[in-house]
């Protein structure tokens, strides 16, 4: 510091003027969004994959806190496929989830249980530890009530404005299809839960449905060639084409940010009212900000990639 330089003045909480200005700007924007019916949601997943990424991940969570979103969703894979599957790892991630000021909803990924040496044991532990066996409340420092599916607490449903949100437990690695005793009833439950979400959205005259899961359902593959995901894809397409509003399908697993309209009819036509977003992952380098604007004539879902 030179003789003429003045030390940065901080308030009683140790915050610099720049920090206070940024926070004030965010709060001002949040007020404007709230008055217009708009709100923002943070979407991220497939992180952290190693202890070396934990610092970046915590900075990402702080960036989400600074953005003052209404809620967040982690789309699965809080560890690498080669990580040890232990209660300690789960608890560490719960602590990170609960460091967020606003509610956090989590849907599992394949690395979190199907890739473990004892998959069904790990799934049971996820349901007990993360979902408290019931799934009726989110994670986060501030929780929100959720409607959950009996027997599948990870499948949740909630509303915000004229939008129904639903989590569906579909993961990568062929969705654990090799274990038919677990896979078959879960797939039936997932399809039923998806139908219920759209039924609710129609009953409420919602403008949109947001489906949050880990797997991309192999949208890019030909009709009938989606393997373990075919029945889930068909159910989603039936509901989407029968819904008058917009559908946002949010997933991870591929680690590449994608913002497109990949669903096709059986004859190859684009299903225009399905919008797909894949969050970046593999390293905590960014997250997706979803802005929802239900005002008449406005774009309902706006996607912006954020860096931390």
C-alpha angles and dihedrals in degrees: 000000000000123000091257096046119104123215116249109263116230132191126240090279093053096252120146121228089252091054091049092048092051091048091048091051091051092048090048091052090047090054091052091048091049094051091052095046092252124132138171133233129195117223124189143136149145090080152157100021100171142013088256088064096051095092092052090046092054089050089052090052090050090051089053090050091049090052089060094218122183091239141334136226128207108202097206143276106088088172139032122268088249095050123113110261104226140145088243091062091048092050092049089055092046088055090052092047090051092050088073114099093220132046120294122201117198129197117189127252131207093256089059095062122338092062092050123100091245103033102175092045090053092047090053090051092050090053092050099041105035100027098033087232092285108059090212095127133044127232122251134092086279112039130203128209116255134192107233134192115252109252092010107067091171089068104084138171132196140151135231116182112320092338130099115209122200135178118212120194102231116136140184125262090069089304092280090292093158090073097065094176089063100028101052099055092041091052091050089048092049093053091047091049091050091051090050092052093053091044088055092047091052092047090052093044088236121186093218150012123212116202115197121192141129104249127073092213090229093273090173094062124093124266109287093011101094095101114199090008099054098098092045091050092049092050091049092048093049091052094043096051090047094052122089095208136059127288123208114196112198122189146144134197098105094068093218122111108240131176113179150109104258104158117108133188120239088269094050101259118141116256094226099194095059115088117185126204123184113193120226115253150153088087130033095250100125150351137211123250114207115198115197116201113178094178115126112268094013128117103265099208122031120181125205127175111225128199125208 
